[in-house]
Amino acid sequence: MSHIIKSVNLGSNLFKSSRIIILSAAHSSTSTQKPENEKKFKLLIVGGGTGGSAIAGTFAKMLNKDIGVIEPSADHYYQSMFTLVGGGLKTFDQTSRHTKDILNNYCSWIQDKAVTFDPSNNLVITKKGDKIKYDFLLLALGLQLNYDAVKGLQEAIDGDANVCSIYSPKYVQKVLPAVKSLKEGVALYTFPSTPVKCAGAAQKICYLSEERLFKNSLRDKVIFKYYTALPVIFPVPRYAEALDKYAEGRLIDVKKNRNLVEVRGDKKEAVFKIVGEEDKYEVVKYSLLHVAPPMSTPSELWNTPLVDQANFVSVNPDTLQHTKYKNVFALGDCTSAPTSKTAAACASQIGVVSKNLKAAIMGQELKGKYDGYTSCPLTVSSSKVILAEFGYDGKILETFPFDQRVPRYSMFLLKVHLMPIIYWKLMVKGMWHGPSFFRKLWRFGL
Ligand SMILES: Cc1cc2nc3c(=O)[nH]c(=O)nc-3n(C[C@H](O)[C@H](O)[C@H](O)COP(=O)(O)OP(=O)(O)OC[C@H]3O[C@@H](n4cnc5c(N)ncnc54)[C@H](O)[C@@H]3O)c2cc1C
């Protein structure tokens, strides 16, 4: 046994000494060569999802690909399609592409996680220990799904086929089979008290599931409940009114100010804290439970100098430049910009950040201004969509010259067929900045 250990040690010493020779040879050839784990980019992007890949595509030519993107995931998901997968209108395979096929044309993809942010020294350190310096930094880390923040939820969703969630690629494929197997009882849909991505998705999947039961003549055997921690069904009154009426018409029991705090998987019970009332709870028995989990920015960002008190990246809401570090910009779900977090919002932000980051690199004044544009195509059935579009302070920014509160087949076609093409062919390459051009065209005949 000791003989084996000795020979292993000998091997490892041999390896170490040969490595020293290689490193010193490299050192003598050029004294400026950086150690292997140190890198430097003109532009470093953290997060290669919707926003990060678009900015890499936008700047590839200008910066001669001197761009590094830190992104851990081998797959890039078009998350907006998860709702349609849960509703049986698209397949899971249609939601993703390989990250390498999206990023490798534009930049150096570093398949790793950023774990330390040191903006005073223009430095990011990755989980594998790479030290990456930058001239400019773009943060596009999205949101983290915190299923474990609700007592008993993680165990229930991992262990019970009838507890599901469209929000995660890990759980979205459970949704349709759970709905298909539902024959009676209570189908319960929840919405959390934290900021989330796509504030409409939790109710969209409720409408699609309800319609499926109706078509299968099982509707009168199942009670549908939508429980939200918010005091409203949707953050903008114009659409909230339309959605309250729609849900009422479909006999969906909508309860507001109900925050999911515990799932008792063994008893199939969900416990809700009644928001605004001291120590008051409601317990609901379920046959199917669909959860929109609490969300936050990724924990690697928490308590860094880059975030505000709520741990969102602190940006100027107009320019999307960091409030303290002028060579740092951010976009997408991880920012403090006070608007609803969607890919549509991200598209508009890509336009603004492209303009302002370019100006910052060239030492010019920042002229791009974000109006808070965001959009939510509310799939109220498998053939109709209410298209909500608004900006900061709930200002209505509808694109089309008709009442978008009315559920329409044309908007359904837009959501299900046109938007995926726009996403894969234009948006992830940085070539789609939202529909403001068309809005002006219809409205003013420009
Ligand atoms: C179910 C569902 C339905 C939706 N429906 C719609 C819709 O109908 N319309 C719409 O406009 N939007 C919709 N959205 C929202 C939309 O998908 C997001 O708002 C959008 O993808 C945000 O883009 P992002 O770049 O900010 O984040 P993401 O696209 O999520 O990308 C963030 C990236 O950062 C990476 N990352 C995280 N932590 C680190 C780290 N420490 N280091 C390095 N990288 C890291 C992640 O791996 C990820 O790839 C929906 C989302 C979901 C989940």
The ligand as a Tripos MOL2 file, in Angstrom:
@<TRIPOS>MOLECULE
LIG
   53    58     1     0     0
SMALL
NO_CHARGES

@<TRIPOS>ATOM
      1 C1        -42.4910   31.0990  -17.0230 C.3       1 LIG1
      2 C2        -41.9820   32.3840  -17.5970 C.ar      1 LIG1
      3 C3        -42.7660   33.0690  -18.5100 C.ar      1 LIG1
      4 C4        -42.3200   34.2690  -19.0450 C.ar      1 LIG1
      5 N1        -43.1120   34.9000  -19.9760 N.ar      1 LIG1
      6 C5        -42.6760   36.0410  -20.5430 C.ar      1 LIG1
      7 C6        -43.4470   36.6710  -21.5710 C.ar      1 LIG1
      8 O1        -44.5060   36.1790  -21.9790 O.2       1 LIG1
      9 N2        -42.9820   37.8270  -22.0990 N.ar      1 LIG1
     10 C7        -41.8030   38.3770  -21.6870 C.ar      1 LIG1
     11 O2        -41.4270   39.4170  -22.2240 O.2       1 LIG1
     12 N3        -41.0460   37.8060  -20.7050 N.ar      1 LIG1
     13 C8        -41.4480   36.6530  -20.1320 C.ar      1 LIG1
     14 N4        -40.6730   36.0400  -19.1610 N.ar      1 LIG1
     15 C9        -39.5260   36.7660  -18.5510 C.3       1 LIG1
     16 C10       -38.2200   36.6940  -19.3360 C.3       1 LIG1
     17 O3        -37.8650   35.3710  -19.6220 O.3       1 LIG1
     18 C11       -37.1210   37.3610  -18.5150 C.3       1 LIG1
     19 O4        -37.5810   38.6080  -18.0620 O.3       1 LIG1
     20 C12       -35.8530   37.5800  -19.3310 C.3       1 LIG1
     21 O5        -35.3460   36.3480  -19.7650 O.3       1 LIG1
     22 C13       -34.8100   38.3340  -18.5000 C.3       1 LIG1
     23 O6        -33.5820   38.3720  -19.1550 O.3       1 LIG1
     24 P1        -32.2250   38.5320  -18.3020 P.3       1 LIG1
     25 O7        -31.1170   38.5980  -19.2850 O.co2     1 LIG1
     26 O8        -32.3880   39.6050  -17.3110 O.co2     1 LIG1
     27 O9        -32.1440   37.1830  -17.4530 O.3       1 LIG1
     28 P2        -31.9890   35.6960  -17.9570 P.3       1 LIG1
     29 O10       -32.4090   35.5550  -19.3740 O.co2     1 LIG1
     30 O11       -32.6770   34.8550  -16.9440 O.co2     1 LIG1
     31 O12       -30.4230   35.4450  -17.9080 O.3       1 LIG1
     32 C14       -29.6690   35.5190  -16.7250 C.3       1 LIG1
     33 C15       -28.4450   34.6410  -16.9110 C.3       1 LIG1
     34 O13       -27.5190   34.9060  -15.8580 O.3       1 LIG1
     35 C16       -26.8810   33.6930  -15.5220 C.3       1 LIG1
     36 N5        -26.3380   33.8190  -14.1580 N.ar      1 LIG1
     37 C17       -26.9960   33.7920  -12.9740 C.ar      1 LIG1
     38 N6        -26.1320   33.9310  -11.9580 N.ar      1 LIG1
     39 C18       -24.8990   34.0560  -12.5090 C.ar      1 LIG1
     40 C19       -23.5940   34.2310  -11.9690 C.ar      1 LIG1
     41 N7        -23.3710   34.2980  -10.6470 N.pl3     1 LIG1
     42 N8        -22.5480   34.3310  -12.8240 N.ar      1 LIG1
     43 C20       -22.7440   34.2710  -14.1660 C.ar      1 LIG1
     44 N9        -23.9620   34.1050  -14.7320 N.ar      1 LIG1
     45 C21       -25.0220   33.9980  -13.9060 C.ar      1 LIG1
     46 C22       -27.9770   32.6470  -15.6390 C.3       1 LIG1
     47 O14       -27.4380   31.3470  -15.8470 O.3       1 LIG1
     48 C23       -28.7750   33.1540  -16.8400 C.3       1 LIG1
     49 O15       -28.4000   32.5220  -18.0440 O.3       1 LIG1
     50 C24       -41.0670   34.8120  -18.6360 C.ar      1 LIG1
     51 C25       -40.2640   34.1020  -17.7340 C.ar      1 LIG1
     52 C26       -40.7050   32.8920  -17.2260 C.ar      1 LIG1
     53 C27       -39.8210   32.1310  -16.2740 C.3       1 LIG1
@<TRIPOS>BOND
     1     1     2 1
     2     2     3 ar
     3     2    52 ar
     4     3     4 ar
     5     4     5 ar
     6     4    50 ar
     7     5     6 ar
     8     6     7 ar
     9     6    13 1
    10     7     8 2
    11     7     9 ar
    12     9    10 ar
    13    10    11 2
    14    10    12 ar
    15    12    13 ar
    16    13    14 ar
    17    14    15 1
    18    14    50 ar
    19    15    16 1
    20    16    17 1
    21    16    18 1
    22    18    19 1
    23    18    20 1
    24    20    21 1
    25    20    22 1
    26    22    23 1
    27    23    24 1
    28    24    25 2
    29    24    26 1
    30    24    27 1
    31    27    28 1
    32    28    29 2
    33    28    30 1
    34    28    31 1
    35    31    32 1
    36    32    33 1
    37    33    34 1
    38    33    48 1
    39    34    35 1
    40    35    36 1
    41    35    46 1
    42    36    37 ar
    43    36    45 ar
    44    37    38 ar
    45    38    39 ar
    46    39    40 ar
    47    39    45 ar
    48    40    41 1
    49    40    42 ar
    50    42    43 ar
    51    43    44 ar
    52    44    45 ar
    53    46    47 1
    54    46    48 1
    55    48    49 1
    56    50    51 ar
    57    51    52 ar
    58    52    53 1
@<TRIPOS>SUBSTRUCTURE
     1 LIG1         1 GROUP 0 **** ****
